[in-house]
């Protein structure tokens, strides 16, 4: 796992190659195996591979989502805020696990933030997606995950670039 963590970078360019059904099944298994508070599993995941729909996901906000149009797959990560007060944490756990699973399968991925983001001055990115994907009102959208075979190479972060000062022993010290 530490080798996967060392190599992982956000990948925002993808080849047109589709993801094989066996790998797709593993990505689905990964999100479903994610831990959740009180085992409530308040999430729902939409696995989007329709090209026209991916192009529409890519404009859910003005910046930082355009690469979804080229991705083989977009995963819409939703949480039921009525079911659990930790839906955000539960969704985030599932996201990092699916990103690491993608990494282990030779796929690249990138998180696209949706919660608290705007589609335009009047409409939140979440409202835009709720209408586009026919999501029920109670389902909140945490993020989208773009994934596919990487069409860019990114160097691992060197060990010396890590912010060691963020780690404290026993009590907080600046
Ligand atoms: C909560 C969260 C939200 C993010 N939102 C976006 C986003 O909307 N668009 C994007 O291109 N990258 C997004 N990223 C990816 C970060 O920009 C990226 O992880 C960070 O720059 C570090 O780079 P690395 O992942 O290559 O190590 C997000 C990452 C996280 C954890």
Backbone and ligand atoms as CSV (ligand in chain L), in Angstrom:
chain,resi,resn,atom,element,x,y,z
A,1,UNK,N,N,0.819,-1.214,0.000
A,1,UNK,CA,C,0.000,0.000,0.000
A,1,UNK,C,C,0.857,1.270,0.000
A,2,UNK,N,N,1.943,1.279,0.772
A,2,UNK,CA,C,2.762,2.505,0.818
A,2,UNK,C,C,3.356,2.820,-0.555
A,3,UNK,N,N,3.661,1.777,-1.346
A,3,UNK,CA,C,4.188,2.030,-2.695
A,3,UNK,C,C,3.114,2.669,-3.585
A,4,UNK,N,N,1.869,2.225,-3.425
A,4,UNK,CA,C,0.767,2.832,-4.192
A,4,UNK,C,C,0.582,4.294,-3.778
A,5,UNK,N,N,0.691,4.534,-2.467
A,5,UNK,CA,C,0.533,5.911,-1.968
A,5,UNK,C,C,1.646,6.814,-2.488
A,6,UNK,N,N,2.848,6.259,-2.556
A,6,UNK,CA,C,3.981,7.050,-3.055
A,6,UNK,C,C,3.803,7.420,-4.524
A,7,UNK,N,N,3.230,6.515,-5.283
A,7,UNK,CA,C,3.105,6.735,-6.732
A,7,UNK,C,C,1.865,7.555,-7.102
A,8,UNK,N,N,0.874,7.607,-6.211
A,8,UNK,CA,C,-0.401,8.238,-6.578
A,8,UNK,C,C,-0.298,9.746,-6.785
A,9,UNK,N,N,-0.794,10.205,-7.918
A,9,UNK,CA,C,-0.998,11.636,-8.160
A,9,UNK,C,C,-2.375,11.784,-8.806
A,10,UNK,N,N,-2.957,12.959,-8.721
A,10,UNK,CA,C,-4.215,13.192,-9.435
A,10,UNK,C,C,-3.931,13.207,-10.933
A,11,UNK,N,N,-4.694,12.426,-11.663
A,11,UNK,CA,C,-4.528,12.324,-13.121
A,11,UNK,C,C,-5.742,12.954,-13.786
A,12,UNK,N,N,-5.482,13.902,-14.685
A,12,UNK,CA,C,-6.574,14.666,-15.312
A,12,UNK,C,C,-6.584,14.525,-16.833
A,13,UNK,N,N,-5.849,13.559,-17.360
A,13,UNK,CA,C,-5.875,13.297,-18.816
A,13,UNK,C,C,-5.940,11.788,-19.002
A,14,UNK,N,N,-6.837,11.345,-19.876
A,14,UNK,CA,C,-7.112,9.906,-20.020
A,14,UNK,C,C,-7.097,9.501,-21.484
A,15,UNK,N,N,-6.700,8.258,-21.727
A,15,UNK,CA,C,-6.778,7.702,-23.077
A,15,UNK,C,C,-8.243,7.315,-23.337
A,16,UNK,N,N,-8.601,7.082,-24.595
A,16,UNK,CA,C,-9.991,6.686,-24.885
A,16,UNK,C,C,-10.308,5.231,-24.510
A,17,UNK,N,N,-9.275,4.484,-24.074
A,17,UNK,CA,C,-9.458,3.062,-23.753
A,17,UNK,C,C,-10.526,2.875,-22.655
A,18,UNK,N,N,-11.489,2.008,-22.888
A,18,UNK,CA,C,-12.485,1.766,-21.822
A,18,UNK,C,C,-11.896,0.939,-20.681
A,19,UNK,N,N,-12.551,0.969,-19.564
A,19,UNK,CA,C,-12.130,0.154,-18.415
A,19,UNK,C,C,-12.765,-1.230,-18.561
A,20,UNK,N,N,-11.934,-2.265,-18.429
A,20,UNK,CA,C,-12.439,-3.626,-18.598
A,20,UNK,C,C,-13.490,-3.945,-17.520
A,21,UNK,N,N,-14.474,-4.795,-17.891
A,21,UNK,CA,C,-15.553,-5.128,-16.943
A,21,UNK,C,C,-15.028,-5.675,-15.608
A,22,UNK,N,N,-13.917,-6.472,-15.656
A,22,UNK,CA,C,-13.389,-7.037,-14.397
A,22,UNK,C,C,-12.880,-5.917,-13.477
A,23,UNK,N,N,-12.227,-4.914,-14.075
A,23,UNK,CA,C,-11.708,-3.803,-13.265
A,23,UNK,C,C,-12.857,-2.937,-12.745
A,24,UNK,N,N,-13.855,-2.765,-13.587
A,24,UNK,CA,C,-15.033,-1.997,-13.178
A,24,UNK,C,C,-15.685,-2.662,-11.955
A,25,UNK,N,N,-15.753,-3.979,-12.006
A,25,UNK,CA,C,-16.358,-4.727,-10.892
A,25,UNK,C,C,-15.547,-4.516,-9.615
A,26,UNK,N,N,-14.211,-4.426,-9.753
A,26,UNK,CA,C,-13.369,-4.220,-8.565
A,26,UNK,C,C,-13.559,-2.809,-7.997
A,27,UNK,N,N,-13.738,-1.826,-8.872
A,27,UNK,CA,C,-13.987,-0.458,-8.394
A,27,UNK,C,C,-15.310,-0.414,-7.614
A,28,UNK,N,N,-16.291,-1.138,-8.117
A,28,UNK,CA,C,-17.597,-1.165,-7.428
A,28,UNK,C,C,-17.466,-1.870,-6.078
A,29,UNK,N,N,-16.692,-2.955,-6.077
A,29,UNK,CA,C,-16.478,-3.677,-4.818
A,29,UNK,C,C,-15.775,-2.773,-3.801
A,30,UNK,N,N,-14.805,-1.988,-4.283
A,30,UNK,CA,C,-14.026,-1.133,-3.371
A,30,UNK,C,C,-14.922,-0.136,-2.637
A,31,UNK,N,N,-15.831,0.525,-3.355
A,31,UNK,CA,C,-16.673,1.514,-2.659
A,31,UNK,C,C,-17.608,0.819,-1.663
A,32,UNK,N,N,-18.076,-0.363,-2.046
A,32,UNK,CA,C,-19.018,-1.060,-1.164
A,32,UNK,C,C,-18.339,-1.649,0.074
A,33,UNK,N,N,-17.004,-1.824,-0.003
A,33,UNK,CA,C,-16.262,-2.335,1.155
A,33,UNK,C,C,-15.773,-1.218,2.081
A,34,UNK,N,N,-16.110,-0.004,1.748
A,34,UNK,CA,C,-15.629,1.142,2.518
A,34,UNK,C,C,-16.239,1.154,3.923
A,35,UNK,N,N,-15.489,1.606,4.918
A,35,UNK,CA,C,-16.093,1.706,6.253
A,35,UNK,C,C,-17.069,2.872,6.326
A,36,UNK,N,N,-18.082,2.756,7.172
A,36,UNK,CA,C,-18.957,3.916,7.396
A,36,UNK,C,C,-19.376,3.921,8.856
A,37,UNK,N,N,-19.626,5.118,9.347
A,37,UNK,CA,C,-19.997,5.265,10.749
A,37,UNK,C,C,-21.264,4.462,11.055
A,38,UNK,N,N,-21.224,3.714,12.126
A,38,UNK,CA,C,-22.334,2.856,12.571
A,38,UNK,C,C,-22.798,1.878,11.475
A,39,UNK,N,N,-21.929,1.705,10.469
A,39,UNK,CA,C,-22.223,0.771,9.370
A,39,UNK,C,C,-23.528,1.118,8.641
A,40,UNK,N,N,-23.833,2.425,8.603
A,40,UNK,CA,C,-25.102,2.840,7.992
A,40,UNK,C,C,-25.020,2.820,6.459
A,41,UNK,N,N,-23.810,2.989,5.932
A,41,UNK,CA,C,-23.639,3.027,4.463
A,41,UNK,C,C,-24.623,4.014,3.819
A,42,UNK,N,N,-24.502,5.311,4.147
A,42,UNK,CA,C,-25.509,6.274,3.689
A,42,UNK,C,C,-25.330,6.721,2.239
A,43,UNK,N,N,-24.453,6.050,1.508
A,43,UNK,CA,C,-24.081,6.517,0.173
A,43,UNK,C,C,-24.847,5.845,-0.936
A,44,UNK,N,N,-24.778,6.483,-2.109
A,44,UNK,CA,C,-25.217,5.884,-3.386
A,44,UNK,C,C,-24.159,6.304,-4.408
A,45,UNK,N,N,-23.819,5.415,-5.310
A,45,UNK,CA,C,-22.789,5.704,-6.317
A,45,UNK,C,C,-23.382,5.514,-7.708
A,46,UNK,N,N,-23.211,6.492,-8.562
A,46,UNK,CA,C,-23.632,6.339,-9.957
A,46,UNK,C,C,-22.380,6.159,-10.801
A,47,UNK,N,N,-22.279,5.051,-11.492
A,47,UNK,CA,C,-21.138,4.781,-12.373
A,47,UNK,C,C,-21.544,5.202,-13.790
A,48,UNK,N,N,-20.982,6.315,-14.239
A,48,UNK,CA,C,-21.392,6.922,-15.512
A,48,UNK,C,C,-20.342,6.644,-16.578
A,49,UNK,N,N,-20.747,5.931,-17.651
A,49,UNK,CA,C,-19.815,5.721,-18.766
A,49,UNK,C,C,-20.397,6.215,-20.086
A,50,UNK,N,N,-21.589,6.789,-20.027
A,50,UNK,CA,C,-22.224,7.348,-21.212
A,50,UNK,C,C,-21.501,8.654,-21.592
A,51,UNK,N,N,-20.981,8.715,-22.830
A,51,UNK,CA,C,-20.115,9.841,-23.216
A,51,UNK,C,C,-20.867,11.181,-23.149
A,52,UNK,N,N,-22.127,11.176,-23.580
A,52,UNK,CA,C,-22.896,12.428,-23.574
A,52,UNK,C,C,-23.109,12.908,-22.135
A,53,UNK,N,N,-23.340,11.946,-21.240
A,53,UNK,CA,C,-23.562,12.293,-19.831
A,53,UNK,C,C,-22.251,12.757,-19.185
A,54,UNK,N,N,-21.146,12.104,-19.540
A,54,UNK,CA,C,-19.841,12.522,-19.001
A,54,UNK,C,C,-19.538,13.978,-19.413
A,55,UNK,N,N,-19.895,14.323,-20.659
A,55,UNK,CA,C,-19.659,15.699,-21.134
A,55,UNK,C,C,-20.488,16.676,-20.290
A,56,UNK,N,N,-21.662,16.238,-19.859
A,56,UNK,CA,C,-22.500,17.118,-19.030
A,56,UNK,C,C,-21.982,17.200,-17.590
A,57,UNK,N,N,-21.410,16.097,-17.098
A,57,UNK,CA,C,-20.795,16.145,-15.762
A,57,UNK,C,C,-19.633,17.142,-15.760
A,58,UNK,N,N,-18.935,17.202,-16.900
A,58,UNK,CA,C,-17.719,18.016,-17.007
A,58,UNK,C,C,-17.976,19.518,-16.902
A,59,UNK,N,N,-19.260,19.919,-17.012
A,59,UNK,CA,C,-19.573,21.349,-16.899
A,59,UNK,C,C,-20.391,21.642,-15.636
A,60,UNK,N,N,-20.251,20.768,-14.642
A,60,UNK,CA,C,-21.022,20.974,-13.403
A,60,UNK,C,C,-20.501,22.165,-12.607
A,61,UNK,N,N,-19.299,22.628,-12.962
A,61,UNK,CA,C,-18.762,23.866,-12.362
A,61,UNK,C,C,-17.769,24.452,-13.364
A,62,UNK,N,N,-17.508,25.757,-13.262
A,62,UNK,CA,C,-16.702,26.401,-14.311
A,62,UNK,C,C,-15.241,25.935,-14.350
A,63,UNK,N,N,-14.695,25.518,-13.229
A,63,UNK,CA,C,-13.273,25.145,-13.193
A,63,UNK,C,C,-13.095,23.783,-12.511
A,64,UNK,N,N,-12.083,23.069,-12.978
A,64,UNK,CA,C,-11.666,21.855,-12.262
A,64,UNK,C,C,-12.527,20.631,-12.498
A,65,UNK,N,N,-13.313,20.621,-13.588
A,65,UNK,CA,C,-14.149,19.444,-13.876
A,65,UNK,C,C,-14.085,19.050,-15.349
A,66,UNK,N,N,-13.485,19.894,-16.195
A,66,UNK,CA,C,-13.543,19.704,-17.657
A,66,UNK,C,C,-12.989,18.351,-18.115
A,67,UNK,N,N,-11.992,17.812,-17.397
A,67,UNK,CA,C,-11.342,16.559,-17.809
A,67,UNK,C,C,-12.293,15.348,-17.729
A,68,UNK,N,N,-13.427,15.513,-17.024
A,68,UNK,CA,C,-14.406,14.423,-16.973
A,68,UNK,C,C,-14.925,14.045,-18.355
A,69,UNK,N,N,-14.911,15.011,-19.271
A,69,UNK,CA,C,-15.420,14.749,-20.622
A,69,UNK,C,C,-14.579,13.690,-21.339
A,70,UNK,N,N,-13.311,13.549,-20.954
A,70,UNK,CA,C,-12.424,12.563,-21.593
A,70,UNK,C,C,-12.306,11.266,-20.781
A,71,UNK,N,N,-12.826,11.264,-19.578
A,71,UNK,CA,C,-12.639,10.097,-18.701
A,71,UNK,C,C,-13.470,8.916,-19.204
A,72,UNK,N,N,-12.949,7.703,-18.986
A,72,UNK,CA,C,-13.713,6.509,-19.353
A,72,UNK,C,C,-14.917,6.349,-18.422
A,73,UNK,N,N,-14.745,6.838,-17.197
A,73,UNK,CA,C,-15.769,6.638,-16.170
A,73,UNK,C,C,-15.825,7.836,-15.230
A,74,UNK,N,N,-17.026,8.208,-14.866
A,74,UNK,CA,C,-17.214,9.193,-13.798
A,74,UNK,C,C,-18.040,8.539,-12.711
A,75,UNK,N,N,-17.587,8.670,-11.490
A,75,UNK,CA,C,-18.378,8.108,-10.383
A,75,UNK,C,C,-18.997,9.278,-9.618
A,76,UNK,N,N,-20.306,9.287,-9.545
A,76,UNK,CA,C,-21.009,10.332,-8.796
A,76,UNK,C,C,-21.198,9.792,-7.381
A,77,UNK,N,N,-20.633,10.517,-6.420
A,77,UNK,CA,C,-20.660,10.032,-5.033
A,77,UNK,C,C,-21.687,10.853,-4.251
A,78,UNK,N,N,-22.754,10.183,-3.855
A,78,UNK,CA,C,-23.856,10.863,-3.168
A,78,UNK,C,C,-24.016,10.302,-1.758
A,79,UNK,N,N,-24.553,11.122,-0.870
A,79,UNK,CA,C,-24.807,10.659,0.484
A,79,UNK,C,C,-26.180,11.106,0.946
A,80,UNK,N,N,-26.809,10.273,1.753
A,80,UNK,CA,C,-28.116,10.606,2.316
A,80,UNK,C,C,-27.907,11.279,3.667
A,81,UNK,N,N,-28.085,12.595,3.678
A,81,UNK,CA,C,-27.823,13.349,4.909
A,81,UNK,C,C,-28.852,13.025,5.995
A,82,UNK,N,N,-29.994,12.467,5.603
A,82,UNK,CA,C,-31.004,12.098,6.610
A,82,UNK,C,C,-30.623,10.801,7.314
A,83,UNK,N,N,-29.880,9.969,6.608
A,83,UNK,CA,C,-29.558,8.641,7.141
A,83,UNK,C,C,-28.425,8.704,8.155
A,84,UNK,N,N,-27.491,9.660,7.947
A,84,UNK,CA,C,-26.335,9.708,8.841
A,84,UNK,C,C,-25.719,11.101,8.860
A,85,UNK,N,N,-25.326,11.550,10.071
A,85,UNK,CA,C,-24.675,12.864,10.168
A,85,UNK,C,C,-23.206,12.789,9.753
A,86,UNK,N,N,-22.732,11.609,9.437
A,86,UNK,CA,C,-21.338,11.490,8.968
A,86,UNK,C,C,-21.287,11.115,7.481
A,87,UNK,N,N,-22.328,11.485,6.731
A,87,UNK,CA,C,-22.367,11.083,5.311
A,87,UNK,C,C,-21.170,11.649,4.555
A,88,UNK,N,N,-20.692,12.831,4.946
A,88,UNK,CA,C,-19.565,13.431,4.217
A,88,UNK,C,C,-18.303,12.594,4.442
A,89,UNK,N,N,-18.040,12.271,5.709
A,89,UNK,CA,C,-16.852,11.449,6.016
A,89,UNK,C,C,-16.964,10.076,5.355
A,90,UNK,N,N,-18.170,9.502,5.411
A,90,UNK,CA,C,-18.357,8.168,4.826
A,90,UNK,C,C,-18.099,8.199,3.315
A,91,UNK,N,N,-18.612,9.233,2.665
A,91,UNK,CA,C,-18.376,9.359,1.211
A,91,UNK,C,C,-16.889,9.563,0.935
A,92,UNK,N,N,-16.239,10.401,1.728
A,92,UNK,CA,C,-14.816,10.683,1.490
A,92,UNK,C,C,-13.972,9.419,1.653
A,93,UNK,N,N,-14.339,8.579,2.618
A,93,UNK,CA,C,-13.604,7.321,2.807
A,93,UNK,C,C,-13.731,6.445,1.561
A,94,UNK,N,N,-14.956,6.360,1.046
A,94,UNK,CA,C,-15.181,5.530,-0.151
A,94,UNK,C,C,-14.386,6.076,-1.333
A,95,UNK,N,N,-14.301,7.403,-1.404
A,95,UNK,CA,C,-13.586,8.018,-2.535
A,95,UNK,C,C,-12.107,7.648,-2.508
A,96,UNK,N,N,-11.474,7.796,-1.377
A,96,UNK,CA,C,-10.026,7.541,-1.361
A,96,UNK,C,C,-9.762,6.047,-1.594
A,97,UNK,N,N,-10.665,5.200,-1.091
A,97,UNK,CA,C,-10.466,3.758,-1.339
A,97,UNK,C,C,-10.619,3.422,-2.817
A,98,UNK,N,N,-11.577,4.040,-3.487
A,98,UNK,CA,C,-11.743,3.721,-4.913
A,98,UNK,C,C,-10.597,4.338,-5.719
A,99,UNK,N,N,-10.096,5.490,-5.259
A,99,UNK,CA,C,-8.955,6.084,-5.966
A,99,UNK,C,C,-7.716,5.187,-5.835
A,100,UNK,N,N,-7.504,4.636,-4.660
A,100,UNK,CA,C,-6.340,3.764,-4.463
A,100,UNK,C,C,-6.525,2.433,-5.198
A,101,UNK,N,N,-7.762,1.956,-5.252
A,101,UNK,CA,C,-8.029,0.730,-6.018
A,101,UNK,C,C,-7.751,0.989,-7.499
A,102,UNK,N,N,-8.211,2.149,-7.987
A,102,UNK,CA,C,-7.937,2.515,-9.386
A,102,UNK,C,C,-6.430,2.526,-9.635
A,103,UNK,N,N,-5.703,3.136,-8.721
A,103,UNK,CA,C,-4.234,3.202,-8.831
A,103,UNK,C,C,-3.637,1.792,-8.930
A,104,UNK,N,N,-4.145,0.893,-8.106
A,104,UNK,CA,C,-3.605,-0.471,-8.080
A,104,UNK,C,C,-3.910,-1.217,-9.380
A,105,UNK,N,N,-4.905,-0.736,-10.131
A,105,UNK,CA,C,-5.303,-1.392,-11.384
A,105,UNK,C,C,-4.702,-0.699,-12.610
A,106,UNK,N,N,-3.794,0.253,-12.373
A,106,UNK,CA,C,-3.162,0.961,-13.494
A,106,UNK,C,C,-3.996,2.090,-14.059
A,107,UNK,N,N,-5.048,2.477,-13.318
A,107,UNK,CA,C,-5.910,3.574,-13.755
A,107,UNK,C,C,-5.512,4.860,-13.046
A,108,UNK,N,N,-5.762,5.985,-13.699
A,108,UNK,CA,C,-5.575,7.279,-13.037
A,108,UNK,C,C,-6.927,7.802,-12.603
A,109,UNK,N,N,-6.927,8.714,-11.625
A,109,UNK,CA,C,-8.209,9.279,-11.184
A,109,UNK,C,C,-8.002,10.663,-10.600
A,110,UNK,N,N,-9.092,11.396,-10.524
A,110,UNK,CA,C,-9.049,12.717,-9.866
A,110,UNK,C,C,-10.408,13.025,-9.250
A,111,UNK,N,N,-10.347,13.557,-8.051
A,111,UNK,CA,C,-11.533,14.012,-7.309
A,111,UNK,C,C,-12.016,15.324,-7.927
A,112,UNK,N,N,-13.320,15.454,-8.133
A,112,UNK,CA,C,-13.918,16.725,-8.577
A,112,UNK,C,C,-14.928,17.142,-7.509
A,113,UNK,N,N,-14.604,18.182,-6.794
A,113,UNK,CA,C,-15.462,18.623,-5.690
A,113,UNK,C,C,-16.793,19.145,-6.208
A,114,UNK,N,N,-17.875,18.747,-5.594
A,114,UNK,CA,C,-19.214,19.227,-5.971
A,114,UNK,C,C,-19.868,19.950,-4.791
A,115,UNK,N,N,-19.778,19.349,-3.619
A,115,UNK,CA,C,-20.397,19.963,-2.428
A,115,UNK,C,C,-19.828,21.370,-2.234
A,116,UNK,N,N,-20.692,22.341,-2.021
A,116,UNK,CA,C,-20.309,23.750,-1.806
A,116,UNK,C,C,-19.785,24.439,-3.065
A,117,UNK,N,N,-19.971,23.857,-4.238
A,117,UNK,CA,C,-19.522,24.492,-5.475
A,117,UNK,C,C,-20.733,24.962,-6.288
A,118,UNK,N,N,-20.515,25.942,-7.175
A,118,UNK,CA,C,-21.599,26.541,-7.956
A,118,UNK,C,C,-21.480,26.172,-9.429
A,119,UNK,N,N,-22.637,25.885,-10.055
A,119,UNK,CA,C,-22.718,25.696,-11.504
A,119,UNK,C,C,-22.700,27.062,-12.184
A,120,UNK,N,N,-23.565,27.965,-11.682
A,120,UNK,CA,C,-23.548,29.373,-12.115
A,120,UNK,C,C,-24.002,30.217,-10.918
A,121,UNK,N,N,-24.293,31.498,-11.154
A,121,UNK,CA,C,-24.574,32.395,-10.025
A,121,UNK,C,C,-25.794,31.951,-9.222
A,122,UNK,N,N,-26.753,31.288,-9.892
A,122,UNK,CA,C,-28.007,30.911,-9.201
A,122,UNK,C,C,-28.062,29.445,-8.776
A,123,UNK,N,N,-27.330,28.618,-9.448
A,123,UNK,CA,C,-27.514,27.168,-9.305
A,123,UNK,C,C,-26.269,26.522,-8.717
A,124,UNK,N,N,-26.459,25.717,-7.695
A,124,UNK,CA,C,-25.298,24.983,-7.176
A,124,UNK,C,C,-24.964,23.827,-8.134
A,125,UNK,N,N,-23.730,23.380,-8.056
A,125,UNK,CA,C,-23.328,22.217,-8.865
A,125,UNK,C,C,-24.190,21.018,-8.491
A,126,UNK,N,N,-24.519,20.933,-7.209
A,126,UNK,CA,C,-25.357,19.826,-6.741
A,126,UNK,C,C,-26.748,19.872,-7.381
A,127,UNK,N,N,-27.363,21.066,-7.431
A,127,UNK,CA,C,-28.694,21.191,-8.052
A,127,UNK,C,C,-28.637,20.807,-9.529
A,128,UNK,N,N,-27.573,21.265,-10.193
A,128,UNK,CA,C,-27.396,20.924,-11.610
A,128,UNK,C,C,-27.355,19.402,-11.788
A,129,UNK,N,N,-26.597,18.729,-10.934
A,129,UNK,CA,C,-26.459,17.269,-11.052
A,129,UNK,C,C,-27.739,16.561,-10.634
A,130,UNK,N,N,-28.415,17.105,-9.617
A,130,UNK,CA,C,-29.678,16.479,-9.178
A,130,UNK,C,C,-30.676,16.442,-10.338
A,131,UNK,N,N,-30.730,17.571,-11.103
A,131,UNK,CA,C,-31.658,17.625,-12.247
A,131,UNK,C,C,-31.181,16.704,-13.361
A,132,UNK,N,N,-29.891,16.765,-13.649
A,132,UNK,CA,C,-29.340,15.976,-14.764
A,132,UNK,C,C,-29.510,14.476,-14.545
A,133,UNK,N,N,-29.309,14.055,-13.295
A,133,UNK,CA,C,-29.233,12.609,-13.014
A,133,UNK,C,C,-30.492,12.081,-12.315
A,134,UNK,N,N,-31.485,12.957,-12.177
A,134,UNK,CA,C,-32.755,12.591,-11.521
A,134,UNK,C,C,-32.530,12.101,-10.087
A,135,UNK,N,N,-31.663,12.798,-9.376
A,135,UNK,CA,C,-31.386,12.390,-7.994
A,135,UNK,C,C,-32.510,12.877,-7.092
A,136,UNK,N,N,-32.941,12.053,-6.147
A,136,UNK,CA,C,-33.957,12.532,-5.202
A,136,UNK,C,C,-33.379,13.634,-4.299
A,137,UNK,N,N,-34.268,14.478,-3.830
A,137,UNK,CA,C,-33.894,15.662,-3.026
A,137,UNK,C,C,-32.968,15.329,-1.853
A,138,UNK,N,N,-33.227,14.185,-1.177
A,138,UNK,CA,C,-32.468,13.889,0.044
A,138,UNK,C,C,-31.027,13.451,-0.244
A,139,UNK,N,N,-30.714,13.174,-1.510
A,139,UNK,CA,C,-29.340,12.746,-1.810
A,139,UNK,C,C,-28.457,13.948,-2.088
A,140,UNK,N,N,-27.443,14.117,-1.249
A,140,UNK,CA,C,-26.476,15.194,-1.430
A,140,UNK,C,C,-25.343,14.671,-2.314
A,141,UNK,N,N,-24.726,15.561,-3.071
A,141,UNK,CA,C,-23.621,15.125,-3.926
A,141,UNK,C,C,-22.318,15.626,-3.326
A,142,UNK,N,N,-21.482,14.690,-2.931
A,142,UNK,CA,C,-20.184,15.031,-2.357
A,142,UNK,C,C,-19.204,15.427,-3.467
A,143,UNK,N,N,-19.066,14.562,-4.456
A,143,UNK,CA,C,-18.054,14.810,-5.494
A,143,UNK,C,C,-18.273,13.865,-6.659
A,144,UNK,N,N,-17.481,14.090,-7.684
A,144,UNK,CA,C,-17.392,13.167,-8.807
A,144,UNK,C,C,-15.959,12.657,-8.830
A,145,UNK,N,N,-15.790,11.423,-9.244
A,145,UNK,CA,C,-14.435,10.895,-9.448
A,145,UNK,C,C,-14.285,10.578,-10.921
A,146,UNK,N,N,-13.307,11.213,-11.549
A,146,UNK,CA,C,-12.980,10.901,-12.942
A,146,UNK,C,C,-11.927,9.805,-12.926
A,147,UNK,N,N,-12.093,8.802,-13.789
A,147,UNK,CA,C,-11.066,7.758,-13.852
A,147,UNK,C,C,-10.979,7.166,-15.265
A,148,UNK,N,N,-9.824,6.624,-15.546
A,148,UNK,CA,C,-9.563,6.023,-16.851
A,148,UNK,C,C,-8.072,5.747,-16.954
A,149,UNK,N,N,-7.674,5.183,-18.100
A,149,UNK,CA,C,-6.230,4.943,-18.287
A,149,UNK,C,C,-5.518,6.277,-18.477
A,150,UNK,N,N,-4.403,6.478,-17.766
A,150,UNK,CA,C,-3.742,7.779,-17.780
A,150,UNK,C,C,-3.132,8.129,-19.136
A,151,UNK,N,N,-3.335,9.377,-19.553
A,151,UNK,CA,C,-2.684,9.900,-20.758
A,151,UNK,C,C,-1.668,10.968,-20.359
A,152,UNK,N,N,-1.317,10.993,-19.085
A,152,UNK,CA,C,-0.244,11.875,-18.608
A,152,UNK,C,C,0.535,11.127,-17.537
A,153,UNK,N,N,1.822,11.473,-17.448
A,153,UNK,CA,C,2.649,10.877,-16.394
A,153,UNK,C,C,2.968,11.950,-15.386
A,154,UNK,N,N,2.755,11.654,-14.121
A,154,UNK,CA,C,3.111,12.641,-13.093
A,154,UNK,C,C,4.093,11.999,-12.124
A,155,UNK,N,N,5.132,12.757,-11.829
A,155,UNK,CA,C,6.169,12.248,-10.932
A,155,UNK,C,C,5.612,12.101,-9.524
A,156,UNK,N,N,5.997,11.061,-8.816
A,156,UNK,CA,C,5.630,10.978,-7.397
A,156,UNK,C,C,6.217,12.170,-6.646
A,157,UNK,N,N,5.546,12.602,-5.588
A,157,UNK,CA,C,6.117,13.677,-4.763
A,157,UNK,C,C,7.368,13.136,-4.072
A,158,UNK,N,N,8.485,13.891,-4.136
A,158,UNK,CA,C,9.671,13.423,-3.414
A,158,UNK,C,C,9.435,13.435,-1.908
A,159,UNK,N,N,10.038,12.515,-1.210
A,159,UNK,CA,C,9.880,12.426,0.253
A,159,UNK,C,C,10.154,13.765,0.934
A,160,UNK,N,N,11.157,14.512,0.435
A,160,UNK,CA,C,11.535,15.779,1.091
A,160,UNK,C,C,10.484,16.880,0.901
A,161,UNK,N,N,9.534,16.687,-0.023
A,161,UNK,CA,C,8.469,17.689,-0.206
A,161,UNK,C,C,7.329,17.513,0.794
A,162,UNK,N,N,7.320,16.410,1.505
A,162,UNK,CA,C,6.221,16.187,2.467
A,162,UNK,C,C,6.386,17.132,3.657
A,163,UNK,N,N,5.259,17.594,4.183
A,163,UNK,CA,C,5.280,18.624,5.237
A,163,UNK,C,C,5.380,17.955,6.608
A,164,UNK,N,N,6.580,17.584,6.975
A,164,UNK,CA,C,6.782,16.865,8.239
A,164,UNK,C,C,6.300,17.677,9.447
A,165,UNK,N,N,6.304,19.032,9.317
A,165,UNK,CA,C,5.884,19.879,10.437
A,165,UNK,C,C,4.398,19.709,10.759
A,166,UNK,N,N,3.654,19.073,9.874
A,166,UNK,CA,C,2.226,18.824,10.131
A,166,UNK,C,C,2.019,17.685,11.121
A,167,UNK,N,N,3.083,16.965,11.411
A,167,UNK,CA,C,2.974,15.831,12.338
A,167,UNK,C,C,3.508,16.274,13.698
A,168,UNK,N,N,2.726,16.026,14.739
A,168,UNK,CA,C,3.104,16.453,16.086
A,168,UNK,C,C,3.195,15.232,16.993
A,169,UNK,N,N,4.084,15.327,17.953
A,169,UNK,CA,C,4.204,14.224,18.901
A,169,UNK,C,C,3.506,14.585,20.197
A,170,UNK,N,N,2.581,13.797,20.584
A,170,UNK,CA,C,1.837,13.971,21.848
A,170,UNK,C,C,1.067,15.279,21.948
A,171,UNK,N,N,1.729,16.433,22.061
A,171,UNK,CA,C,0.987,17.695,22.148
A,171,UNK,C,C,1.387,18.579,20.959
A,172,UNK,N,N,0.522,19.581,20.673
A,172,UNK,CA,C,0.757,20.440,19.502
A,172,UNK,C,C,1.947,21.370,19.747
A,173,UNK,N,N,2.848,21.421,18.814
A,173,UNK,CA,C,4.007,22.309,18.895
A,173,UNK,C,C,4.222,22.948,17.540
A,174,UNK,N,N,4.475,24.292,17.513
A,174,UNK,CA,C,4.774,24.959,16.237
A,174,UNK,C,C,6.271,24.872,15.952
L,1,LIG,C1,C,-11.528,17.265,-1.259
L,1,LIG,C2,C,-10.810,17.382,-2.567
L,1,LIG,C3,C,-11.366,18.115,-3.585
L,1,LIG,C4,C,-10.714,18.220,-4.818
L,1,LIG,N1,N,-11.342,18.873,-5.838
L,1,LIG,C5,C,-10.737,18.921,-7.052
L,1,LIG,C6,C,-11.423,19.507,-8.157
L,1,LIG,O1,O,-12.573,19.958,-8.056
L,1,LIG,N2,N,-10.782,19.535,-9.360
L,1,LIG,C7,C,-9.499,19.035,-9.510
L,1,LIG,O2,O,-8.973,19.115,-10.631
L,1,LIG,N3,N,-8.838,18.458,-8.483
L,1,LIG,C8,C,-9.422,18.370,-7.264
L,1,LIG,N4,N,-8.801,17.737,-6.220
L,1,LIG,C9,C,-7.460,17.172,-6.425
L,1,LIG,C10,C,-6.406,18.052,-5.729
L,1,LIG,O3,O,-6.235,19.242,-6.474
L,1,LIG,C11,C,-5.101,17.260,-5.615
L,1,LIG,O4,O,-5.318,16.105,-4.827
L,1,LIG,C12,C,-3.995,18.095,-4.970
L,1,LIG,O5,O,-3.634,19.169,-5.820
L,1,LIG,C13,C,-2.744,17.258,-4.691
L,1,LIG,O6,O,-2.256,16.665,-5.874
L,1,LIG,P1,P,-2.080,15.089,-6.002
L,1,LIG,O7,O,-3.437,14.460,-5.828
L,1,LIG,O8,O,-1.514,14.864,-7.385
L,1,LIG,O9,O,-1.131,14.642,-4.933
L,1,LIG,C14,C,-9.435,17.611,-5.003
L,1,LIG,C15,C,-8.883,16.858,-3.956
L,1,LIG,C16,C,-9.564,16.730,-2.773
L,1,LIG,C17,C,-8.966,15.857,-1.696
